[in-house]
Amino acid sequence: MRLLDKIEIPCDLRRLNVNQLPQVCDELRQFLIEELANNPGHLGSSLGTVEMTVALHYVYNTPKDKLVWDVGHQAYGHKILTGRRKIFATNRKFGGLRPFPTPMESEYDTFVCGHASNSISAALGMAVAAKKLKKKPEHVVAIIGDGAMSGGLAYEGLNNASQYPNDMLIILNDNNMSIDRSVGGMKDYLLHLNTNKNYNKIRFKISNWLHNRGMLDEQRKKSIIRFNNAIKSLLSQQQNIFEGMDIRYFGPIDGHNVIEMVRVLKEIKNMTGPKILHIHTVKGKGYKPAEENPTIFHAPGMFDPDTGERIAENNTEQPLKYQEVFGRTLLELAQQNEKIIGVTPAMPSGCSMNILMKEKPERTFDVGIAEGHAVTFSGGMAINGLIPFCNIYSSFAQRAYDNIIHDVAMLNLPVVICLDRAGIVGEDGATHHGAFDMAYLRPIPNITICSPMDETELRKMMYTAQLPGKGTFVIRYPRGKGELLDWHCPFEEIPVGKGRKLQDGNKTAVLSIGPIGYNVQKALQTIPDVAHYDMRFVKPLDEELLHEIGKRYKTIVTVENGVRNGGMGSAVTEWLQDNGYETHVVRMGLPDEFVEHGSVNELMKLVGLDEESIAEQINRLI
């Protein structure tokens, strides 16, 4: 019988001999490949952390000891070892296992995952609480990748780690990748960082000797560490940023040698004070296609596990994805206007800015996982004469809210903020749905907010946004395929704040924004004499169009792929009230709750935005 079949929870793993762990790793890796070949998910990251995951659960007494995962892409092995192997086939499916670790699913999942760089701060809070509440023994481990280390929140956590009593361990998983290749100074720094193993052994023994004789209190320990780090930096001609923050540094070590990982973790497990263990891993380890193409095999979809060949959905011609239309259009605009540049926080492939990056690398900036910096960096370039197209996934742009207000909108700078993955995104679930952007951006002065109904409208809005005098311009569009095969239209300016009537009718009017308008059109095919308006802009609203609607209809329906509270429907309701219209407004949008994971079609039906639900709502009103 396979060893993996005997492991239901980590205490089963801990009954094995350490020499059996390499076999467990091999079986776990093969299980991941076979499962994800048929049920798509995040493959490469989880393959790269198999040995680390096994070692952590072998050494630490989980769930009493806390493992805090960053992002969660790499945690499938953790799920399988913590009671979810038999139902792992439901991962990311509607009603099945959640896409990322969450305490709502398992006691082994200690904190919410999905957005990068939060693990150190969360783990520090847990470790400080454990000290204050005298929870002993309780160990807290934060697992963070080198890509997430480019996020500012990670450094805020590091900066505080030595200020408060804690025994936290930070594991830095260094694979030179986030989704695309890691970028920036931290990547280069980690590649060259090294610490001698014998040095750490001697240092540990001396520290214990002094402590046991009462010669090493906390304050004296910090002074000795600072002095010691200064001497080591002088002799090695190498500074260590972590030890400069009074955080003990160990490594780097081979993150794929599970027996060595166990040995090191046991050695440092009970050391007091904050510590960081630097491990080198390979994204996609143990599966040749994933090792050779780590970006593609980050989340490859369905594939043949024997050959690595990806399985296409079908052979018929399909519309391009919105992000690919964005990428091709951006290149066209950049060819016409030398002031246009592209900025992305670590998602050049995901948002298709790699198209511009390939043709004009000098005009494309991947700033790493640093959404706030991406916006402020764009503002700095805009105030000095450039026109940045700053592309951020909608849910990740939440992390840059103050930067949008303070560093761009306040000066009405010509930054085009392109919000990819707006609305329901599907299997990645609540942490990734772009639900809130219209609601949280709408109150900000100096911002234009629009959403194209299809790819030709996206091209026209991108062209409009870069014209002189347009100021801060937000364009939101969804994940996945568009609607049109023939999308490549000539560039044409869309007057800011102008919607359009798509269909006339006398019974009632439906106002939609963005591609959800196609669901409205399908719904109206069975309902005669109902008007349909594509608002295009949530800010500014088309007041001329709204006067027409307010005078003509007693009841209207608003439909949007965003939260119902505070979004386009709220904006329309407020305007009608402010202008004295007694129109009854029925708002359709995402509910006041976090929407779970599943396919886009399943979730649209769940939240009542599929064509059948829209038709039912309209029929109830007429």
N, C-alpha and C positions, 0 to 999 in steps of 0.2 A: 504494500500500500504506500502511496505517496505520503511523504511527511506532511505536505500541505493539507491533506485530507484529515489529518489528526489535529489540526490547529483550528479551533473554533474561536478562541479568545487568547490574548497574549500569555496568560498563565500556562496554557498548553505549550506555547513556544518556549517558555522558560524552563520547562521540564527536559528539554533536549540537551544533549551535549554540545558544547560550542563547536566541535568539529563537524556537527551535522548542519550547521547554519548555511554553509555554501550550497548544500543540496536544497535547502528551503528557498534560498534566493533564486536558484535555477528554476525551481518549480513555480515560484511566484511570478517570475518574469515570463515564463511560458504561458501561465494562466492569463496574464494581462494581455499578451499578444493575441491569444485565441479569442478572448472575450471581446476585445476592442476591434478586432477585425470585422465582427458582425454587429456590434453595438457601439457606434462611434463615440469617441471621447478624447481626452487628453492623454495621448499615448507616450510621447517622447519624454516628458517631464517625469512621469511615474516610473518608466523604465530606468531612468537615471538615478533614482533614489531608492531602489530596491534594497541594497545592502545597508544603507543608512537607516531605513525604516525597520528592517529586521533587527539591527543592532540596538536601536533605541528601545524597542519593545522588549528585547531580551535583557537589557541592563536595567531599565527603569520599571518601576512598579505601577504601570498604567492600569486603570485610570486614576489611581490616587496621585501618582506623579502626572504632571500636566505637560502634554505636547501641544505647542501652539504653532499651527501651520500658517505660512504666509501664502496668500493667493489660493492655494489648495489644488492647483493643477497637478502637483506631484504627490498627492496623498491617496491615490487609488490603492497602493499596497497597504497603507494604513487601514483603509476601509476593509480590505479583505482579511487582514489579521485580527480585526476587532468585531467579529460576529456577523459580517455582512457578505461573506464569500458566497453563500448559497443563493443569495438574492442579488448578487452583483449584476446579473443580466438585466436588472431593472434600472440600472444606473442611468440617470438623466432622462428617463422615460416618465411620462405623465403618471403621477401617482406612485412612482418608484423612488429609488434612492436619489437623494438630492445631488446636484452636480458638484458641490464643494462641501467640505466638512462644516458642520453646524451643530451646536448643542441641542438643537431641536430634533436631531436625528439619533444621536448617540452620546452616551456619557464619556466616551473616549474622545469626542470632539469638543474641545474646550472653549473655542471662540469662533465667531463668524469669519468665514473666508470668502474671497472673491475678488477684492481689490488689494493691490500690492502695498507692501511696506508697513503694515499695521502690527506685525507679529511681535516686534521687540517692545513696543509700547504696551501692548496687551499683556505680554508675558511679564514685563517689569511690574505692572500693576498686580498681577497674581502673586509674584514672588514677594513683593512688599507686603501684601495682605497676609501671606503665609507667615512671614516673620512677625507681623504685629499680632496675629491671632495665635501665634505659637503652634502652628500646624506642623508637627514634626513626626517622622520625616516626611517632607513633601518637597519634591524637586520640580522645577519649572524649566522647560526647554523651548526656546524659540527656534524655528527652522526657517531660514530666509535664504533666497537665492541671490546670486550676484546681480541679476537684473533688477530685483526689488531694492537692492542697496542704493540705487540711484534716486530713489524716492526720498524727499525731504523728511517725511515722518520717521523713517528709519534712523536718521541722524538725530532727530529730536529725542528719540528713545535712547540712543547710545549716549547722548550728551547727559542724560539724567541717570544712566544706569549705575554710575559710581557715586551718586549723590545720596542715595537712600539705601539702607541696609537690605541686601538681597543676596541670594546665592544662585541667581539665574545663569543658565548656560545658553549661549547663542551659537547655533550651528550655521555657519556660512557655507552654503552649497554653491560652489564656484564651478560652473560649467561653461562660462563665457557666452551664455545665452540668456535671453528673456524669452521672447518668441522668435524674433529675429536676433541677430548677433548683438551682444551687449555693447554699449558704446560708452565713451567718456573716460575721464581720468581714473575713476574707481576700478574700471575693468583693467586698465594698464597697471594700476597699483597692485591689484590682487595677483596678476600674472607673475610679478616679480617678488612678492612677499615670501619670506621664508624664515623659519625659526628652527634652530638645532634641537633635535630630540634629547641628546645628552644634556644640553644646557637646561632644558625644562625639568629633567629628572633631578639634577643636582639642586636646582632652585627649589623644587618641591620638598626635597629632603631637608634642606637647610631651614626652610620656612616652618616645617613641622617641628624640627628640633628646637628652634627659638620659641615657638608657640607653646610647646609642652613645658618649657622652663619659665614661662611667664614673662618672657623678654620681648613679646611681640603683640602689643595691643593694637587696636584698629588704626589709631592715628599714626603710631610709629610704623605700622605696616605700610600705610599709604606713602609715607615719606621715603621708606626704603625702596618701595616699588618705583617711585618717581626717579630716585637717584640711580637705581639699577637700570631703568630704561634708558636714562641719559647715557650711562657708561656703555650699554649695549649698542645704542645708536652710533656712538662715537667710534667704537671698535669695528662695527659691521658696516659703517657708512650707509646705514639704512634706517629710516625712521618708521615707526610702527604707529599708525593713526589710532589703533585700538588701545594700545598700551599708553599712548599719550592721553587717553581719556580714563586712565586707571582701570582698564579692563584687561584681565589676564588673557594673553593670546597663546594659542596652541596650534601648531600646524605649519604649513599645510600637510595633510596626510591623504592617502589614497582612499577615496570614498567608496571604492568597489572592493576593498579587502575587508570583508565582514568580520573576520577574526581579529584583525588589527583594530578595526573600529570598536569592537567590544572591549578590547584591552584598554584602549585610550579612554573610552567613556567610563570604564570602571575606575581608572586612575584619577580622573578629574571630577567624578560624580560628587564626592563629598567635600571638595574644596570650598572654602567660604569665599564670598564675594563674587561679583560678576565675572564671567569667563566667556571667551569666544573660541570655538573650534572651527578651524578653516579646513574644509575638505575639497578635494578636486574630484569632479565626476564628469561623465560624458553623457550628454542628453541623448536618449535613445539607446543607452548601453545594452549590448547583448542582442540587438536586432539590427543587422547590417543596413537595411534600407533606411531605418530611422537614424542611425549614426551618420550615414552619408548625406541625408537630407533632413536635418533636424527641424528646419522651419516648416517644411511640408508636413512632417510627421509629428509636429506639435499636436495637431488635431486633424488627422488625415481623412476622416470619414471612413467608409467601409473599404477594406482592402483584402487581398489574398494573403493569408499569413505565411504561406510557403514562399511566395515570390516578392511580396511587398507591393505588387501592382494594385493601384487604386481602382476601385470599381465605380464606374460612372453611373449616374442615376438613370439616364436613358440616352439614346443616340439621336433623338430628334433635336432640331435646332431650338435653343432656349434663349430668352432674353439675357443680356448680361446682368451681373450684379450691379446694384447701385454704386458700390464703391469702385467698381472698374470703370463705370461711366464717369465717375468723379475723377479718377486718375487720368484717363485719356483726355478729358476735357481740360483738366489743369495743365497738362502738357501743351495743349493747343493754345491756351490763354498765355502761358509763359513764353511761348514762341512769338506771340504777338506783342507782349508787354514785358520788357526786360526788368521792370520793377517787381514783378510777381515772384515770390519765393514760397517754398513749402516748408511747413513745420509739423512734426509729429512726435508724440511722446511714446516711442518704442513700438509703433505699429505701422511701419512703412509697407509691409506686405498686406496686413489686414485691411488697411484703408486704401491700398493701391497707390500710395504715394511713391512706391518703388518705381513706377513708370516714369515719373519726373526724375527720380533719383538716378535712374539708369542713363537718361539722356542728358540731364543737366545736374550732375552731382554737386557742383559748386553752388547751386541755388536750392538745395534741399537739406534740411536739418533734422536729424533724428536725435532728440535731446535725452533719450532714455525715459524710464518711467518717472516722469516729473511733469505732471499736467499743469500745475500752477506755474512752474518755470516756463513751460511752453507758451503759455498765454502772455506772461510778462515779457519774456524774450521777444515775442511777436510785437508787443506794444513798443518795446525799445526800438525795434527795426522800423516800425510804422512811423514813429515820431521823427525818424531821420530819413524818411522818404521812400521806403519800400512798402510793398503791399503783400503782407503775409497771408497765406491761406493756412490756417492752423486747424488741423484735422484731429479731433478727439472723439472717442466713443462717448455717446451721450451720458451713460452712467458714470464714466470716469471724469467727465467735465464737472461733475458735482464737486470734485476735489479742488477745482480751480475757481470756485465761485467768487471769492474775494478778489482774486486777480482779475477776473472779468470786470468786476465793478470798479475797483480802485485803479488798476493799471491800464485799462483799455477804454471802458465806457465813459469814465469821468472826463476824459479828454476827447471823447468821440473819435478815437483813432481809427484809421482805415484798416482794421484787422477783420478778415473774413473767417469766422469761426464755423467750421463745418462739423456738424454733429452727426457722425455715423452711428448706426445701430440705434436710431431713435425708435421708441415704441417697444412693442413686444419683440423679444429676440429669440425666444424658443428655449432650447434645452439648457442653456446656462442659467436660467432662472432669475430669481429676485435680485441678486446682486448685479445682474447685467442688463435687465430690462431698462430701456431708456424712457422711463415713465414720466419724469418730473421736469424735463427741461423747459417746456413752454411755461409751466406754472412758476418755476423759480426764476426764469429770465424776464418774464413779462413785466414785473414791477420796476425793472432797472431803466433809468432814463438813458436816452441816446442810443438805444439798441433797436435795430430792425430785425424782426424774427419772421422767417418764412419757411414754408415746407412745400416742396414740389409734388405734384400729383403723379408725375411720371418722369422718365429720363430726359425728355426734351425740355420739360419745365426746369429740371435740375440744371441743364446746360445754360438755359437762359438766365436763371437766377445767379449762377456763378459768374456769368458775363456781366450782369447788372451790378453785382456786388463790388467788382473791381473798377467800376467807372468812377471818375472824380466826384467828390462830394458826398459819397454814400455813407461814410463813417463806419461805425461798428455794425457788422452785418452777420447775422446768424442764419445758417441754412441747415435744416434738420431733414434727414432721410433715413429710411429703414435698412435693416440687415437683409441681405438676400437678393433674389432676382427682381428685376424690374418688370415692366408690363409690355414693352415694345421691342420688336425685332429691329425695326427701322427707327433708331433713336438719334442718329447723327444729323441734327438739324442745323441750319445756319444760326449764328449768334444773333440775338435780338434782345433789346432792353425791355424789361417788364417794369412798368411804372410802379414805384414803391407804394405799397398800400392799396393796390388795385386787385380785386378779385374778378371772377368771371361767372356768368350764368351759363351752365352746361345744358340745362333743360328747363323749359317753362312748364307751369302748371298752376291750377287755381285752388286746389284743396288745401295744400300746406306747402311749406318749403323746408328742404333739408340743406343744412350748411355743413360742409366738410372741409377738412384741411389735410393735405398730404395724400399719399397713396391709398388711404382708407376710403377715399372717394370712389375707387373702383368697386369696393364692396357695396357702397351706396348705389352705384349705377346698376349693379346686378340685382340688388334688392328692388329697385324701381322698375325693372323690366316686367314685373307682375302687378305693379300698382299704377294705374293710370292717373294722369292729371296732377302729378306732384312735381314741384319745381326742385331743381338741384343747383346749388351754388358752390363753386370751389373758391374758398376764401383766400387761399394762397398765403396771406399774411395774417398773423395773429397780432402783430404790432408793426406799423399802425394798421388798424382795421380800415376796411373800405367803407367809409361813412356814407358815401353816395349809395352804395349797394344796400347798406343797412337801412337807410331811409326808405328806399323802395320796398324792402322786405317788411319793415315795421308798419308801413301804411297799408300794405296789401294783405298780410296774413295775421290771423289771430293766434295761430299756433305754429311754432317752428321747432325743428329737431336739429341739434348740433351733434356732429360725430367726429371724434378725434382719437388717434392712437397715442394717447397720453392720459395722464390723470384727469378725471372729470373735475375735481376740485381745483380751481385756479387756472385752468387751461383756456382753450379757445372758447368753449361754451360759457365759461364764467365771464370772459371778456365781452362776449356778445350780450349776455344778460345784463351786465353792468351798463353797457352803452345804451341799450334799449331803455333801461330804467332811468338813466341820466337824461335821456332825451324825451321822456314823457310817453313812451309807447307802453301800452298795456298788453303786450304780446306774451303769451305763455310759452316759455322755453323749456323743452325737454332735452337735457344734456346726456349724451351717450359718450362714455369714455372708460378709462380704467378705474376700477373701484378704489375706495379708500382702504386699501389693504395691500400687502406685498403679494404679488401674483407668483404662483409656483412655477415649476419648470414643466416642459412638455413641448411638443411640436407647436409651431406657430398656429397651425389650423386648430389644434386642440385647445390652445389657450384663447384664441379669438372666440371660439364657441363658449368657453368657460366664462369669459368676461362680457359676452353678449355683443361682440362687434363683428361676428360673421354675417353674411348676407341674410341668412334666415332670421336671425335675431333682429337685425335692423328692419327687415320687412314686417316682422311681428309688431315692433314698436310703432311703426308708421301706421299700420292698419288699425291699431288701437286708437289712434288719434283722429282718423278721418271718418 
